[in-house]
Amino acid sequence: MVFKRLRVVRMVDATRNTLVYLTYSDRVIEGSPQNSITAVAVDRSIPIPLQP
């Protein structure tokens, strides 16, 4: 991989009990940034802890 820096951000969709991961590079390679987004559904019986 030819990234200057790869960052991963995790967000919580509490309404749907889903984790959302966003990955991105802070360097543009050949005119196109490298981005990705993924959603992971978590069983409703497992609460996702939220920070205040």
C-alpha positions in Angstrom: 0.0 0.0 0.0 1.3 3.4 -0.9 -0.5 5.6 1.7 1.0 8.4 3.6 -1.3 7.7 6.4 -4.4 5.4 6.7 -7.0 6.5 9.2 -9.9 4.4 10.6 -12.9 6.1 12.2 -15.6 4.0 14.1 -19.1 5.5 14.5 -22.1 4.0 16.2 -25.6 4.1 14.9 -27.4 3.5 18.2 -30.9 3.4 16.6 -30.0 0.4 14.4 -27.4 -1.1 16.9 -24.8 -0.9 14.1 -21.1 -0.1 14.0 -19.9 1.9 11.0 -16.2 2.0 10.0 -14.8 4.6 7.7 -11.2 4.3 6.4 -9.5 6.9 4.4 -6.1 8.1 3.3 -4.9 11.7 3.7 -3.0 11.4 0.5 -4.5 11.4 -3.0 -3.0 8.8 -5.3 -3.4 9.4 -9.1 -6.4 11.8 -8.6 -8.5 9.3 -6.5 -8.5 9.1 -2.7 -8.6 5.7 -1.2 -11.8 5.5 0.9 -14.0 2.7 2.3 -17.0 2.4 4.5 -18.4 -0.7 6.2 -21.4 -1.3 8.4 -21.5 -4.1 10.9 -24.8 -5.1 12.4 -24.6 -6.1 16.1 -27.2 -8.4 17.7 -29.7 -6.4 19.7 -29.0 -8.5 22.8 -25.4 -7.0 22.8 -25.5 -3.3 23.8 -22.9 -1.1 22.2 -21.3 1.1 24.9 -21.6 4.8 24.1 -19.3 7.6 25.4 -21.1 10.6 26.8 
